[in-house]
Amino acid sequence: MDVILFLKALFLGILEGATEFLPVSSTGHLIIAGDLLNFNDDKAKTFEIFIQLGAILAIIWFYRQRVMTVARGLGRDPMANRFVMNLAIAFMPAAVFGLALHKLIKAYLFNPYTVASALVVGGFIILWIERRQHRTRVETVDQMDWKDALKVGMFQSLALFPGVSRAGATIMGGMVSGLSRSAATEFSFFLAIPTMLAATFYDLYKNRALFDAKDFGVLAVGFVAAFISALFVVRLFLTFVGRHNFNLFAYYRIVFGLLVLLVGYTGWVAFTPG
């Protein structure tokens, strides 16, 4: 048993769950961490996508009552039907662009330099959005219509670029579109379920030949670690959203991104070339 490999899987699983639903880019953090840990080959990239399932399971468990209510009311309850329709509409832009650009993005953009640049740019965009005067039209997820969902879905497609942050794009895009901070955050969580399930299973299918039975333990460690850390962070994040803006995350993105660029370009750390 390779203890070091299991420790890497544990660390990356915790990192995935801790960052997946925050506006800081979990994929970006995994790319940088994987590069530092020399865990960045094709199998490692698919591992990083697989452990998203643990984070998604945490969201399903956290909102299990809402998920069950929607499932029971589907086809009969107009509110449940509209909720599912909104998720389907919001899911489509990222699905279309993702299928078209998946290979190019994974081949050319999965490196620390593009991630760090996106973190910095995204940080400044968050600061700009937070300084705008917001006019809220939609207070809760149930008040959203198909146009609101489509707008959020278009913003989500920007997160195909590693480092942008799916959560950041959907939450900030929702706020720009007139959603309240809490509605944008909750819809971002719900939208993560079909989006990340589709992306994960697609990538696993495309790269199924990379794995065999001996990889199960490493995958399981990352999966469980992502589930536990995501469940913990989501609870804290929802409390945070009710009391604060997102400036803290913006400053973190800028400082962290600039630090990665600094240590990379000065040669202090030998990152994979961009």
PyMOL commands that set and color helices and strands:
alter all, ss='L'
color gray80, all
select helices_A, chain A and resi 3-19+26-36+42-50+52-62+64-73+78-108+112-131+141-143+146-160+166-176+181-206+208-210+213-241+247-265
alter helices_A, ss='H'
color red, helices_A
deselect
rebuild
show_as cartoon
